[in-house]
Every structure is written in structure tokens, then in C-alpha cells.
Amino acid sequence: MVEGISVVIPNYNGIHLFPYTLPTVKEALENCGRPYEIIVADDCSTDASVQWVQQHYPGIIILQNEKNSGFSVTANNGITMAAYDKVLLLNSDVQLTPGYFAGQYKYFDKPDTFGVMGRSIGWDDDITQDGAKLPGFHGAKIKTSGQYLLKDQARMKDGLYTMYLSGANAFIDKEKFMLIGKLDEIFSPFYVEDFELSLRAWRLGFTCYFDYNSICRHKISVTIKSSNRKKYVDTIYDRNKMIMHALHLEGLRKLLWYCQLVPETLIRLFSMRWHYFTSLKMFFKLGNAIRQSKEVFNRVAHITHCRRSVAEVTDIIRATIPADKIIL
């Protein structure tokens, strides 16, 4: 691995964003004092974003999918092609501050560091959107939405443990990323893949950090206006949450999760949220693919000599969080 930074930006129709984001990425990279490259991994955009990048930033590497494949496939293509040992996986709607990388390299002095994420604030304000990700359970289900910070900012100078690295800005060790099997493409086209990647890294003995002082600006997504599109998004999201539980829960907790699916399905039935039944059908059809993903995990666990349970990961992270945390 060559020391340096590869920024990988998965793109789908990002022409309206690039004039505002790419200049900030270039500035942050030029300030970091290390070799770098920028890779735009395009997922068959239908706008002129690829041509715009080629015209205005000819030094940026363009990778283009042969067919529209979703986030995990596109990101994996870009990271696999990255020339340097550290990779920033960055959304196309994120601006970096000039000193974004200044505090991130210290985490990689620790041999078990998988990656670090920065703090996202608003595109037009300084309101914190993303803190460190807080692990927990809702019954047997893994919670994916909790976030936290500490009241005393000085106590965050050495970073916080985070349950996962947001796919919007994840600065990762490429060698470890490749070792554990990259983003699982079973989650295509989108959602949950960043959570599952980080959970897999934690279970295999690695650590994920949140750095409060590495700041980026994130443009909040526009509300989905089409009801059909919203149902499709909800269907994929629910399917992928099921896949993630099937991959990582074990023993009694996994059995309890399957039992918990029964009343949750009945609730959806009575509330006429029919898309949930499509999610269930899609989930059960993926049985073979889920088994293959678990086989990959088992092989890597033999290499890392670590196989933490989700509960053990949760306990490790929560043991470092003081009682006076701020829940976002």
C-alpha cells in the first residue's frame, strides 16, 4: 500500500452538486500534505455530471459502471481502484472544511483502527447533523438511529467510539476494508450497507471512531415527493434491515428477533403498510446470498482471530460513554 489519500465519490446525477463540493475536496487534500487522488465512481448518470467533471477537473479519475448498480457496487469499484492506503468514501453532496484531515491520521497510529468519520453540520448553518453513532437494542432488534456527543467538547479531542461510519464521510484503512470483504453488495441498491460494514469490522476486532473537530457540510436530501418512490425506498430499507439482522444476530437473540418479526408483521397488516410484505418476500428469497456472506465473515474471523457478538460490540462502545452524554 502506498501512503496517501484516495477520495472516492460515488455519483449519480450530481452535476448540480459538484461546483460546490469538488473545490472544497481539492482544498482539503492540498492542505493535508500527502499524495492524493480523487475518483468519481459514476453509476450510469443520466445528466452531464461526468462530462462536467472531465471538463473542469481533468485530473480526476472517472470510473463508470456498465449498468446502474447502486451504492455498494459503485463504492466498491472506486475503493478497489484506489491507489493509496487511506480512502475517504464521500457523498457527492458533502463539502469538506479546509482542515478536514488534520485530526484524522492520529487514529491510524492504533493498529486496530478500521476508520474514522467526521462531524456533519448543515450546508447553510452550523447545526450538527451527525454525531457518534450510539449502539443499542429495541427488544432483539439492533437499533441503527441513535447518536451522541459529550457536553464537554474537550473530552472529545481523542475521539469517540462510533457504532458505524456514515457512508457520507468514512475515512478508512483500505487494507482492512479489502480484508473484511468490502461493502456487501447484497444491500444494493442502497441503505444499511455502511452500518453493516462497520458492525462487521467491530465484530472482527477492529475499531471505528468519530472525530468531533473534522467538520464537513452535508446537504440534506430533498423530500421524496412520489408516493410510489417512497414505497420503493421503504421496501428496500426494511428488506436490508432484515438482512443485517440475519447476518449478525446469533443464537437465542436471533431466534428472538425472528419471533419479534411476527407481531411487527401483524402491525403492518393492520396498518395496511403492504410494502412490508414485499420486503419480507425479498428477504427470504436472499437466503443463499445471506449464507454466502456469513461464510465470508467466518473465513475472515479465522484470520483476525476475533468474533465478537453484537452485544459484545455494544458493551465495548457503551462502556466508554459517560452518563452525561448528549443524545442527538
JOWOCOR-V408199 format. One record per residue. N is the residue number from 1. RES is the residue in one letter. SS is DSSP state (~ for helix, > for strand, _ for the rest). OMEGA is omega in whole degrees, -180 to 180 (999 if undefined). D_LAST is the distance of its C-alpha to the last C-alpha in whole Angstrom. Layout:
# JOWOCOR-V408199
n = {N | N}
res = {RES | RES}
ss = {SS | SS}
omega = {OMEGA | OMEGA}
d_last = {D_LAST | D_LAST}
This chain:
# JOWOCOR-V408199
n = {1 | 2 | 3 | 4 | 5 | 6 | 7 | 8 | 9 | 10 | 11 | 12 | 13 | 14 | 15 | 16 | 17 | 18 | 19 | 20 | 21 | 22 | 23 | 24 | 25 | 26 | 27 | 28 | 29 | 30 | 31 | 32 | 33 | 34 | 35 | 36 | 37 | 38 | 39 | 40 | 41 | 42 | 43 | 44 | 45 | 46 | 47 | 48 | 49 | 50 | 51 | 52 | 53 | 54 | 55 | 56 | 57 | 58 | 59 | 60 | 61 | 62 | 63 | 64 | 65 | 66 | 67 | 68 | 69 | 70 | 71 | 72 | 73 | 74 | 75 | 76 | 77 | 78 | 79 | 80 | 81 | 82 | 83 | 84 | 85 | 86 | 87 | 88 | 89 | 90 | 91 | 92 | 93 | 94 | 95 | 96 | 97 | 98 | 99 | 100 | 101 | 102 | 103 | 104 | 105 | 106 | 107 | 108 | 109 | 110 | 111 | 112 | 113 | 114 | 115 | 116 | 117 | 118 | 119 | 120 | 121 | 122 | 123 | 124 | 125 | 126 | 127 | 128 | 129 | 130 | 131 | 132 | 133 | 134 | 135 | 136 | 137 | 138 | 139 | 140 | 141 | 142 | 143 | 144 | 145 | 146 | 147 | 148 | 149 | 150 | 151 | 152 | 153 | 154 | 155 | 156 | 157 | 158 | 159 | 160 | 161 | 162 | 163 | 164 | 165 | 166 | 167 | 168 | 169 | 170 | 171 | 172 | 173 | 174 | 175 | 176 | 177 | 178 | 179 | 180 | 181 | 182 | 183 | 184 | 185 | 186 | 187 | 188 | 189 | 190 | 191 | 192 | 193 | 194 | 195 | 196 | 197 | 198 | 199 | 200 | 201 | 202 | 203 | 204 | 205 | 206 | 207 | 208 | 209 | 210 | 211 | 212 | 213 | 214 | 215 | 216 | 217 | 218 | 219 | 220 | 221 | 222 | 223 | 224 | 225 | 226 | 227 | 228 | 229 | 230 | 231 | 232 | 233 | 234 | 235 | 236 | 237 | 238 | 239 | 240 | 241 | 242 | 243 | 244 | 245 | 246 | 247 | 248 | 249 | 250 | 251 | 252 | 253 | 254 | 255 | 256 | 257 | 258 | 259 | 260 | 261 | 262 | 263 | 264 | 265 | 266 | 267 | 268 | 269 | 270 | 271 | 272 | 273 | 274 | 275 | 276 | 277 | 278 | 279 | 280 | 281 | 282 | 283 | 284 | 285 | 286 | 287 | 288 | 289 | 290 | 291 | 292 | 293 | 294 | 295 | 296 | 297 | 298 | 299 | 300 | 301 | 302 | 303 | 304 | 305 | 306 | 307 | 308 | 309 | 310 | 311 | 312 | 313 | 314 | 315 | 316 | 317 | 318 | 319 | 320 | 321 | 322 | 323 | 324 | 325 | 326 | 327 | 328}
res = {M | V | E | G | I | S | V | V | I | P | N | Y | N | G | I | H | L | F | P | Y | T | L | P | T | V | K | E | A | L | E | N | C | G | R | P | Y | E | I | I | V | A | D | D | C | S | T | D | A | S | V | Q | W | V | Q | Q | H | Y | P | G | I | I | I | L | Q | N | E | K | N | S | G | F | S | V | T | A | N | N | G | I | T | M | A | A | Y | D | K | V | L | L | L | N | S | D | V | Q | L | T | P | G | Y | F | A | G | Q | Y | K | Y | F | D | K | P | D | T | F | G | V | M | G | R | S | I | G | W | D | D | D | I | T | Q | D | G | A | K | L | P | G | F | H | G | A | K | I | K | T | S | G | Q | Y | L | L | K | D | Q | A | R | M | K | D | G | L | Y | T | M | Y | L | S | G | A | N | A | F | I | D | K | E | K | F | M | L | I | G | K | L | D | E | I | F | S | P | F | Y | V | E | D | F | E | L | S | L | R | A | W | R | L | G | F | T | C | Y | F | D | Y | N | S | I | C | R | H | K | I | S | V | T | I | K | S | S | N | R | K | K | Y | V | D | T | I | Y | D | R | N | K | M | I | M | H | A | L | H | L | E | G | L | R | K | L | L | W | Y | C | Q | L | V | P | E | T | L | I | R | L | F | S | M | R | W | H | Y | F | T | S | L | K | M | F | F | K | L | G | N | A | I | R | Q | S | K | E | V | F | N | R | V | A | H | I | T | H | C | R | R | S | V | A | E | V | T | D | I | I | R | A | T | I | P | A | D | K | I | I | L}
ss = {_ | > | > | > | > | > | > | > | > | > | > | _ | _ | _ | ~ | ~ | ~ | ~ | ~ | ~ | ~ | ~ | ~ | ~ | ~ | ~ | ~ | ~ | ~ | ~ | ~ | ~ | _ | _ | _ | > | > | > | > | > | > | > | _ | _ | _ | _ | _ | _ | ~ | ~ | ~ | ~ | ~ | ~ | ~ | ~ | _ | _ | _ | _ | > | > | > | > | _ | _ | _ | _ | _ | _ | ~ | ~ | ~ | ~ | ~ | ~ | ~ | ~ | ~ | ~ | ~ | _ | _ | > | > | > | > | > | > | > | _ | _ | _ | > | > | > | _ | _ | _ | _ | _ | _ | _ | _ | ~ | ~ | ~ | ~ | ~ | _ | _ | _ | > | > | > | > | > | > | > | > | > | > | _ | _ | _ | _ | _ | > | > | > | _ | > | > | _ | _ | _ | > | > | _ | _ | > | > | _ | _ | _ | _ | > | > | > | > | _ | _ | ~ | ~ | ~ | ~ | _ | _ | _ | > | > | _ | _ | _ | _ | _ | _ | _ | > | > | > | > | > | ~ | ~ | ~ | ~ | ~ | ~ | _ | _ | _ | _ | _ | ~ | ~ | ~ | _ | _ | _ | _ | _ | ~ | ~ | ~ | ~ | ~ | ~ | ~ | ~ | ~ | ~ | ~ | _ | _ | _ | > | > | > | > | > | > | > | > | > | > | > | > | _ | _ | _ | _ | _ | _ | _ | _ | ~ | ~ | ~ | ~ | ~ | ~ | ~ | ~ | ~ | ~ | ~ | ~ | ~ | ~ | ~ | ~ | ~ | ~ | ~ | ~ | ~ | ~ | _ | _ | ~ | ~ | ~ | ~ | ~ | ~ | ~ | ~ | ~ | ~ | ~ | ~ | ~ | ~ | ~ | ~ | ~ | ~ | ~ | ~ | _ | _ | _ | _ | ~ | ~ | ~ | ~ | ~ | ~ | ~ | ~ | ~ | ~ | ~ | _ | ~ | ~ | ~ | ~ | ~ | ~ | ~ | ~ | ~ | ~ | ~ | ~ | ~ | ~ | ~ | ~ | ~ | ~ | _ | _ | _ | _ | _ | ~ | ~ | ~ | ~ | ~ | ~ | ~ | ~ | ~ | _ | _ | _ | _ | _ | _ | > | > | > | _}
omega = {177 | -178 | 180 | -176 | 169 | 174 | -179 | -178 | 172 | -174 | 167 | 178 | -177 | -175 | -179 | -178 | -171 | 179 | -178 | -175 | -175 | 176 | -180 | 178 | 179 | -178 | 180 | 179 | 180 | 180 | -173 | 176 | 179 | 174 | -178 | 172 | 174 | 179 | 171 | 179 | -171 | -177 | 177 | 178 | 178 | 175 | -178 | -175 | 180 | 180 | 179 | 179 | -180 | -178 | -173 | -180 | -176 | 179 | 179 | 179 | 178 | 170 | -178 | 176 | 177 | 176 | 179 | -168 | 179 | -170 | -172 | 179 | -178 | 179 | 179 | 179 | -179 | -177 | 178 | -178 | -176 | -176 | -171 | -171 | 176 | -177 | 170 | 174 | -168 | 174 | -180 | -179 | -178 | 172 | 175 | 171 | -174 | -179 | -173 | -173 | -170 | -175 | -172 | -175 | -178 | -179 | -178 | 168 | 178 | -171 | -177 | -178 | 174 | -179 | -180 | 175 | 177 | -180 | 178 | 172 | -176 | 178 | -176 | 179 | -179 | 180 | -180 | 177 | -176 | 169 | 173 | -175 | -174 | 180 | 177 | 180 | 169 | -167 | 176 | -176 | 175 | 178 | -177 | -170 | -175 | 177 | 180 | 169 | 174 | -179 | -180 | -177 | -179 | -179 | 179 | -174 | 179 | 176 | 177 | 170 | 176 | -179 | 177 | 176 | 179 | 177 | 179 | 179 | -178 | 179 | -167 | 173 | -174 | -178 | 179 | 177 | 179 | -179 | -174 | 172 | 177 | 173 | -178 | -175 | 174 | -177 | 179 | 13 | -176 | 173 | 172 | -175 | 179 | 176 | -177 | 178 | -178 | 176 | 177 | 179 | 178 | -177 | -178 | 172 | -179 | -173 | 178 | -175 | 172 | 179 | -174 | -172 | 174 | -168 | 172 | 179 | -174 | 178 | -179 | -177 | 176 | -180 | 178 | -175 | -178 | 179 | 178 | 178 | 180 | 178 | 179 | 179 | 180 | 180 | 180 | -180 | -180 | 177 | -176 | 174 | 177 | 179 | -178 | 178 | 180 | -179 | -166 | 176 | -178 | 172 | -175 | -178 | 178 | 177 | 179 | 178 | 177 | 177 | 180 | 177 | -176 | 179 | 179 | 176 | 179 | 178 | 178 | 178 | -178 | 179 | 175 | 174 | -170 | -179 | -178 | 180 | 172 | 177 | 179 | -179 | 180 | -180 | -177 | 177 | -176 | -177 | -179 | 180 | 178 | 178 | 178 | 178 | 179 | 176 | 177 | 179 | -178 | 179 | 180 | 179 | 176 | 180 | -176 | -178 | 179 | 179 | 180 | 171 | 177 | 179 | 178 | 177 | 179 | -179 | 179 | -178 | -176 | 179 | -179 | -174 | 180 | -176 | -177 | 177 | 175 | 177 | 179 | 999}
d_last = {37 | 38 | 35 | 33 | 31 | 31 | 28 | 28 | 27 | 27 | 29 | 30 | 31 | 29 | 32 | 30 | 27 | 29 | 31 | 27 | 26 | 29 | 30 | 27 | 27 | 31 | 30 | 27 | 30 | 33 | 31 | 30 | 34 | 34 | 36 | 34 | 34 | 32 | 32 | 32 | 32 | 33 | 33 | 36 | 34 | 36 | 36 | 37 | 34 | 36 | 39 | 37 | 36 | 40 | 41 | 38 | 37 | 40 | 39 | 36 | 37 | 37 | 37 | 37 | 37 | 40 | 38 | 35 | 33 | 29 | 26 | 27 | 31 | 30 | 28 | 30 | 33 | 32 | 31 | 34 | 36 | 34 | 36 | 34 | 33 | 29 | 27 | 24 | 24 | 22 | 22 | 24 | 22 | 20 | 22 | 22 | 22 | 26 | 25 | 22 | 24 | 25 | 23 | 23 | 26 | 26 | 24 | 27 | 29 | 28 | 30 | 27 | 25 | 24 | 22 | 19 | 16 | 15 | 12 | 13 | 13 | 14 | 18 | 19 | 17 | 15 | 11 | 9 | 8 | 8 | 7 | 9 | 10 | 10 | 13 | 14 | 17 | 17 | 21 | 23 | 20 | 18 | 14 | 13 | 10 | 7 | 5 | 5 | 7 | 10 | 12 | 15 | 15 | 18 | 17 | 15 | 19 | 20 | 17 | 15 | 15 | 13 | 14 | 15 | 16 | 15 | 19 | 18 | 18 | 20 | 22 | 24 | 28 | 30 | 32 | 30 | 28 | 32 | 33 | 30 | 31 | 29 | 27 | 28 | 30 | 30 | 27 | 28 | 28 | 24 | 21 | 19 | 22 | 19 | 18 | 21 | 23 | 20 | 21 | 24 | 24 | 23 | 25 | 28 | 27 | 25 | 22 | 19 | 17 | 14 | 16 | 14 | 17 | 18 | 17 | 17 | 17 | 16 | 18 | 16 | 19 | 21 | 21 | 23 | 26 | 29 | 29 | 30 | 28 | 25 | 27 | 28 | 24 | 23 | 26 | 25 | 22 | 23 | 26 | 24 | 22 | 25 | 26 | 24 | 24 | 28 | 28 | 26 | 26 | 29 | 32 | 31 | 27 | 28 | 31 | 29 | 26 | 29 | 30 | 27 | 28 | 30 | 29 | 26 | 29 | 31 | 28 | 28 | 31 | 31 | 29 | 31 | 28 | 31 | 29 | 28 | 31 | 32 | 29 | 31 | 34 | 33 | 31 | 34 | 36 | 34 | 35 | 38 | 35 | 33 | 35 | 36 | 32 | 33 | 36 | 35 | 32 | 35 | 37 | 34 | 33 | 37 | 37 | 34 | 35 | 31 | 30 | 27 | 26 | 22 | 22 | 23 | 21 | 18 | 20 | 20 | 17 | 16 | 19 | 17 | 14 | 15 | 14 | 13 | 10 | 6 | 4 | 0}
